[in-house]
Amino acid sequence: MTINVKNIQSAKDFHEVVNHLKTISDASDRQLTSKLQEKKGNLEGRWIILLKKILSILPGVNPSTTNLDEVAKAVAKFAVANQKIGYFTIDDQKKLREVIEKLKLKGQEFHQGNEKVLNTAIETISKLPVRTINKDSFTLEDISALREKAKIFVEGDQSNEIAPYIESVLINPLFQSNPQLFMDNWKKERGGTEEFRIGEDSARMFFNAELPKL
C-alpha cells in the first residue's frame, strides 16, 4: 500500500513515497498531480488547466491538476520539507531530480510547462544538503558499538567532560530514532562561536567522524 505524502512518519516512508513518485513519472499512461497523487491517462488539456486556475482563486478551492509547473513546485516543496526533517539522501535527491526531468520531457512533447519553473525546481532540489548519516535510526547494537569507540576516543581525557557528554547523546531518544535530525539541530543550537567547549565540541567531533561509518 502506497503511503500518502501527508502521512509520512519515518525516513522509510519518505523513501517509499519518492520511489512511488518516480514510478508514476516514468509511466506514459499515468501522471503526477499537484497534490503528488496519481492520475491515470494523459495530461490535462490547456482549457482544463485554465479552468482549474480560475477555480483556485475561489476561497477554499484547491483542485488537483497535472499542470507541469504546479507539479514541479509541489515536488520541490516536498523535497525541502523532508530534508528539514533529516530524511533526504543523495538517492532521494537523484530520483526527485529525475522526476522533474521527466516532466520537462512531457512538457516538450505536449507543449506544456514553463521551462524556467521546471529548471528552478531542479535547482532547488539539487542545492538541498543531503543526509551524511546512512542509517535512518540506530539499533541497540549501533549504540553499543559507538559506546565502545567512545571509550577509545576519550582515553587520556583529564577534563572528565567528554565521556559524559557523549553518553548523554547516545541515550537521547531523538538521536536514536533520527540521528540526522539530531545532529542538524545540534549544529544549529551550537552556533558558530569561536569558543571551544571541551565536552560538547569534542563530542561533536567524535560523532561527526564516526556516524558516517555506520
C-alpha positions, 0 to 999 in steps of 0.5 A: 500500500502506497503511503500518502505524502501527508502521512509520512512518519519515518525516513522509510516512508519518505523513501517509499513515497519518492520511489512511488513518485518516480514510478508514476513519472516514468509511466506514459499512461499515468501522471503526477498531480499537484497534490503528488497523487496519481492520475491515470491517462494523459495530461490535462488539456490547456482549457482544463488547466485554465479552468482549474486556475480560475477555480483556485482563486475561489476561497477554499478551492484547491483542485488537483491538476497535472499542470507541469509547473504546479507539479514541479513546485509541489515536488520541490516543496516536498523535497525541502520539507523532508530534508528539514526533517533529516530524511533526504539522501543523495538517492532521494535527491537523484530520483526527485531530480529525475522526476522533474526531468521527466516532466520537462520531457512531457512538457516538450512533447505536449507543449506544456510547462514553463521551462524556467519553473521546471529548471528552478525546481531542479535547482532547488532540489539539487542545492538541498544538503543531503543526509551524511548519516546512512542509517535512518535510526540506530539499533541497540547494537549501533549504540553499543558499538559507538559506546565502545569507540567512545571509550577509545576516543576519550582515553587520556581525557583529564577534563572528565567532560567528554565521556559524559557528554557523549553518553548523554547523546547516545541515550537521547531518544531523538538521536536514536530514532533520527540521528540526522535530525539530531545532529542538524539541530545540534549544529544549529543550537551550537552556533558558530562561536569561536569558543571551544567547549571541551565536552560538547565540541569534542563530542561533536567531533567524535560523532561527526567522524564516526556516524558516517561509518555506520 
